[in-house]
Amino acid sequence: MLGVFGRVIGANCVGGAERLLYSDWHCSVFMSQEGACVFCDSEEFLLPCEPRQFCSNTSNLFILSESGNILSFSKSQHLITTANTPPFRSIAANDDELYCISKDGVLFVYPLNSFPNNPNASIPLSMKIKNVACGCVQQRNWHVGHGDLETRITPELIAALTPVTVTAIACGSWHSVCLTDTGDIYTWGSNEFGQLGYPSLNLERSRNLNDPLLSSAACINLSALPVPVDLPEDVSIVAIACGSRHTACLSEHKELLAFGWNGFGQLGFDMEPQEMPGRYPHREASDKVNRIILPFPSHSELSLSCGLWCTIVREVE
């Protein structure tokens, strides 16, 4: 059983959205009768492996196979290439680098200017890595989490999060989210469309167009430090995911909690139709923590993922 909310490339092809595995702005991956299939530029391309995980950037879709191999699908050339790398258990990518975690927790970083034909990883970090995520945009440093907007070229511990135990992380294009062992979530980066889960100054101004100089200390468009999201008291989060400008969370009671941009319904509900889309941002986004009841049995084990403009909730078989 599968729940898909938002925009999916090729949703009416390759068996329909109920067979969706992954989606970004340019292509999607579906499970067909022959196997996993990439849908890109109105064409279908069968993957020569059983996929475990996907990530992508502007130019490529990366596939991690069940055996730990990495395959690269070129969105422009429609070529599938298998990289000559050791086996990995997790991957993430931006436009410049591919981040890979080995089975023993070592992080390798591959510059994409020579990948996949000539992979050459940087020196691994000395610490063991459990989880890795990448934002799509590097020109702005809102989502780094150190309290400033300075560029970091090497990993640094986020001091604001040292009092808590982080169990998972996720990144959107301009924001980041982490989950703690107590079921709380922290967000930082851009809040232009409410993707941090607290009041957005941009959306508040959209609601009050008669007051163009509106300013409120309770509303922000940016947080350079992680801030806890005010969740309902009876909610404990077990999984997180980010789209380009929205955040999705899965509760222990099989509920979807989502906030941010909702132009394609990726938050799990439809907004009011607009005659002039984009003119009134508050009609296409929500800075409230929206709680959506999912149509899954209470005993189901669920997984959560996001494409750039969609949210995918899957019942684990």
N, C-alpha and C positions, 0 to 999 in steps of 0.2 A: 504494500500500500504506500502511496506517495502523495504528498501535498506540495504543489508548486504555485508560488505567488509571484507575479511580475512578468517581465519581458523575457522571452526565450527565443533565440534564433532557431528557426526550423521546427517550431512547436507543432506544426501541422504535418510534419514529414517524419520519416523514419520511425513510424509507430506511435507518434504522439508524445505529448509532454509527460505522460505517465511512465515513460521509459527513459526519462532524462537522467543523466549521470552528472553533467557539468555544463555550465553555460557562461560565456562572457559576451562582450559587445559584438564580437565578430563571428563566433562559431559556438556550436554546442556539441556535446557528446551524448549519444543515445545508445541503449542496448538493443540491438536488432537480433534477429534469429541467427545470424551468422556470427555475432559477437559485437563488441563495442565499436561504434561507428561515429566518426567526426562528420558533422554537417557544416560546411563552409562554402560561401559563395554559391549557394544552391546546388552544391555537389556533395556526394557522400564518399567517405574514405574509411575503409575497414582497418582497424588497428590490429597489428599482428601479435597481440598479447592480451592477457587478462589484466585490466587496469586495477590498481589499488587507490591511486590518488592522482589528482590533476591540479595544475596551476598554469597561469598564462601571463603574458604581457602583451604589448602592442603588436609584436611581430610573430610570436610563437605560442603554441600550446605545448606544455610539457606533461608527459605521462609517466608515472611511476608504476611499473608492472608489479604483479604479485611476487615475482622473483627478485625484485629490487633493482631492475634495470631502468634506465631513463631513456625515453624516446622523445624526440622533438618533432612537432608538426609545424612546418612553415605555413603561415596563413596566406602568404602571397604566392609562393611557389607550389604549395600543396604537396610537399615532400615530407615523408616520414623517415627520420634518421635515428638509429640507435647509437647512443653515446658509449664510448669505451671507458666506463667508470666502474669503480667497485660497487657492490650492492648497497642500496640505501633503504631507509624505512620511512623517510619523510622529505618533502621538497617544498620550496616556495621561490617565487621569482619576482623581480622587477624588470625594468627595461635594460638594466646593465649587468645584472648578476643573477646566478642561480644558486640558491642556498640549499644544501643537502645534509641531512643528518644520517650518519651511519648507524648500523645496528647496535653498536656499542656506545652511541651517544656523542660521537665526534662530529663537529660541524665543519663542512667543506664549502668553500665559496668559489664558484666557477665564473670568471668573466665571460660574458656571452659573445664578445667579439671573436672568440676562437672556439665557441661551443656550437654544435656537438662534435664537429669533425676533429678538433684538436683540443680536447679538454685539458685544462691546466689549472688545478685548484690552488688556491692560496694556502698558506700555512694554517693548519687547524688551530682553534683556540685550545688553551690548556684545560679549560673546564668542560665538564660533560653538559650536553645540551639536550633538553627534553622536547622542546617545541620551537618552531620558527614560523614567522609570518612576514610578509612584505607588503608595503603600500605600493600603489601604482605610480605615484608622483613623487619625484625627488627634488624638484625645484624649490619647494617650500618645506620648512622644518617644523611645522606646527605640531606634528604628531610624534616627536622624538621623546618627549616626556621629562626633560631635564629642567624645565622652568624658564628656558630661554629659546631663542630662535636660531641658535648657532648650529652650523653643520657639524656632524660627527662622522668621521671616516673609519673609526674603529669602535667596536661595541663598548658601552659604558653602563655600569649598573645604575638603574633609576633609583635614586636615593629615597624618593617619596614612597616607594613600594616596599622598602626593606622591612617595615613592621608586619607585612602580611605575607602569606604563602601563596604564590601565584601558581595555578595549575594549568592554565591555557591562555593563549594570546591570539588576537586576530587583528587584521589591519584592513581599513578601507583605503580609498584614494588619498584622503586627507585627515584621517583619524585612526586612533588605535584603541583597543579594548582588551582588558584582561579579566580573567575569572580567578577567584580565590578559593581556597579549600573550605571556606564557610558559605559558599554559594552567593557571594557578593560580586559585583562587577565594578570596575573602575574604567573611566573613559578619559581621553585627552585628544587634543588636536582641534580641527575645525568643527564648529557647531552651527555653521551657516544654515543648515536645514534641520537642526535638532538632532543630529546623529549621535550626540553625546548623551542624550536622554535628560537634559535639563533645559530651561527656557532659552530660546534663541532670540537674540536682539534683532536679527534679520526678519524672522517670522513675526515678532511682536510689532515691528515697524510696518510690516505688510498688513497686519490686522488694524493698524491705526494710521492710515494714510493721511488723515487730516492733521496729523501731528508729525511732520517730517523730521523734527529735531528731538523726537522721543528718545529718552535715555533712561535706562533702568538698571540699577545695581544688581537686580536679580536676574538679568538677562545678559548672556554673553554670546559672542560669535567665535570665540577662541579660548581654549584653555591649554597653556603650555605645561601644566602639571596634571597628573592623574587625579581625578575627583570621583568619589563613590556615587553611583547612581541611586537615587531614592526609589527603591523598589517597594511594592506592597509588602506588608509585614509577614504575610503567609507564603511568600514566594522565596524559593531557593533555586538558584540557577545551576544547571548541570552542563550546559554547552553554550558556546557563543560563536557567532560568525558575522562577518562584515561584507556588505556590498560596497559599491563605490561611495555612496553617501547615505547608507542606512545601516542600522545595527539590529541583529536578530539574536534572541536568547531563548533557550529551551528550559522550562522549569521542571522540577522533579515530578510535578503533577501533569506532565505532558501538555503544557500550555506554551504558546508562542508569545513572547513579549518582544515588541519591535518598535523602533522609532527612527526618524530621519525622513529622507526624501521618499515619496510614495507615488511618483508620477506614473508608474506602471502597476501599482497595486502590490508592490513587493512587501509591504507591511502586513499583508493578509486581509486588507479591506480596501474598498474603492473610495476615492475622494469624489467630491462633487465635480461634474463636468465644467470646463471653463471655455468661454468664448475666445479668450486670448491667453493661451497657456504660457506660463512663465511670468506674467505680469504681477500676479498675486501669489508669491511663494507659499504663503500660509495655506493656500488651497491645494497645494501639491505636496505638502510635507507636514509632519507632526513632531513636535518636541515633547509630547507626552509619552509616557510608557504605556503603549497600547497592549491590551491583554486579549489574546485570541484563543478560543477553545478549539482544539484540534480534534478531528474525527477519527481518533485512533483508540483502540481498546486500552483500558487502564494498565494491562499487563505488558503492553508493547514496549520493546526497546527501540528508541528512535535515534536517528542521526540528523544533524543540522548542518547545512552548508549554504553559502550564498554565491551567486554569480554577481556581476556588476550591478544588474538591475533586477535580480530575482532572488527569492528565498526558497530553499528546497528542504522539506522535512520528509525523511524516509524511514519506513519501518524496517528495522534490521531483521533479516531472516535467520 
